[in-house]
Amino acid sequence: MNRVEEFRLKHPEYFPTLKREGSYLLIAALITGVSVMLDYSSFGTGVSWFQRSGSILVILGVLCEGKYIAKIIQEDYVTMGTVSLQQKLAMHSGLAIALIGTLIWGYGDFISNHA
């Protein structure tokens, strides 16, 4: 039995998380690769797809970390009592603001150039 199998047997709770994280990493690598290819194919058009892919990667990172932060916060609230609607809204609104801001950062010039 190798070390990975031993770890998997000792800590089965980590594998769904590792699978999800691996999926995020694969998606990030694909987005980056496609954006580099698009940059080379549209060279001279003034569109930087590689730069824009950065905002998508930030969204993936926020989603990835947001799940952990929300879980930690929720576990803390469980020990103190129930989570109120206001606390739930606060957790989700920060994530929503980060996602919307990142999209504007990456793609806002499309809107302003066409307005």
C-alpha positions as CSV (number, residue, x, y, z in Angstrom):
1,M,0.0,0.0,0.0
2,N,1.4,3.4,-1.0
3,R,1.3,6.6,1.1
4,V,-1.7,8.0,-0.8
5,E,-3.8,4.9,-0.1
6,E,-2.8,5.0,3.5
7,F,-3.8,8.6,3.8
8,R,-7.1,7.9,2.1
9,L,-7.9,5.1,4.5
10,K,-7.0,7.2,7.5
11,H,-8.7,10.4,6.3
12,P,-11.6,9.6,3.9
13,E,-13.2,13.0,4.7
14,Y,-10.5,14.9,2.7
15,F,-11.0,13.2,-0.6
16,P,-14.2,14.9,-1.8
17,T,-12.4,18.2,-0.9
18,L,-9.2,17.2,-2.8
19,K,-11.3,16.1,-5.8
20,R,-13.1,19.5,-5.8
21,E,-9.8,21.4,-5.5
22,G,-8.3,19.3,-8.3
23,S,-11.2,20.3,-10.4
24,Y,-10.7,24.0,-9.7
25,L,-7.0,23.6,-10.6
26,L,-7.8,21.8,-13.8
27,I,-10.4,24.4,-14.8
28,A,-7.9,27.2,-14.0
29,A,-5.2,25.5,-16.1
30,L,-7.6,25.1,-19.1
31,I,-8.8,28.7,-18.9
32,T,-5.2,29.9,-18.8
33,G,-4.2,27.7,-21.7
34,V,-7.1,28.7,-23.9
35,S,-6.6,32.4,-23.1
36,V,-2.9,32.2,-24.2
37,M,-4.0,30.5,-27.5
38,L,-6.7,33.2,-28.0
39,D,-4.1,35.9,-27.4
40,Y,-1.9,34.5,-30.1
41,S,-4.7,34.1,-32.5
42,S,-6.1,37.6,-32.0
43,F,-2.7,39.3,-31.8
44,G,-2.9,43.0,-32.8
45,T,-6.7,43.3,-32.2
46,G,-6.1,45.0,-28.8
47,V,-7.9,42.3,-26.9
48,S,-5.9,40.6,-24.1
49,W,-7.6,37.3,-23.3
50,F,-4.7,36.2,-21.1
51,Q,-5.3,39.3,-18.9
52,R,-9.0,38.7,-18.8
53,S,-8.5,35.1,-17.7
54,G,-7.0,36.5,-14.5
55,S,-10.4,37.7,-13.4
56,I,-11.9,34.3,-14.0
57,L,-9.1,32.7,-12.0
58,V,-9.8,35.1,-9.1
59,I,-13.4,34.1,-9.2
60,L,-12.4,30.4,-9.0
61,G,-10.1,31.2,-6.1
62,V,-12.8,33.1,-4.2
63,L,-15.2,30.3,-4.8
64,C,-12.6,27.8,-3.6
65,E,-11.7,29.7,-0.5
66,G,-15.3,30.9,0.1
67,K,-16.5,27.4,0.8
68,Y,-13.9,26.9,3.5
69,I,-14.4,30.3,5.1
70,A,-18.2,29.8,5.1
71,K,-17.8,26.4,6.7
72,I,-15.5,27.7,9.4
73,I,-17.8,30.6,10.2
74,Q,-20.8,28.4,10.2
75,E,-19.1,25.9,12.6
76,D,-18.3,28.8,14.9
77,Y,-21.9,30.0,14.8
78,V,-23.2,26.4,15.5
79,T,-21.2,26.3,18.7
80,M,-22.7,29.7,19.7
81,G,-26.2,29.1,18.4
82,T,-28.1,29.4,15.2
83,V,-27.0,31.4,12.2
84,S,-29.3,34.4,11.7
85,L,-30.5,35.5,8.3
86,Q,-28.4,38.7,8.7
87,Q,-25.3,36.6,9.3
88,K,-26.0,34.5,6.2
89,L,-26.6,37.5,4.1
90,A,-23.3,39.0,5.3
91,M,-21.4,35.9,4.3
92,H,-22.9,35.7,0.9
93,S,-22.9,39.4,0.1
94,G,-19.1,39.6,0.4
95,L,-18.7,36.8,-2.0
96,A,-21.1,38.3,-4.4
97,I,-19.4,41.7,-4.3
98,A,-16.0,40.0,-5.0
99,L,-17.4,38.1,-7.9
100,I,-19.1,41.1,-9.5
101,G,-16.1,43.3,-8.9
102,T,-13.8,40.8,-10.5
103,L,-16.0,40.5,-13.6
104,I,-16.1,44.3,-14.0
105,W,-12.3,44.4,-13.5
106,G,-11.8,41.8,-16.2
107,Y,-14.5,42.7,-18.7
108,G,-15.7,46.2,-17.9
109,D,-13.9,47.8,-20.9
110,F,-16.2,45.8,-23.2
111,I,-19.2,47.6,-21.8
112,S,-17.6,51.0,-21.7
113,N,-16.2,50.7,-25.3
114,H,-19.6,49.7,-26.7
115,A,-21.7,52.2,-24.8
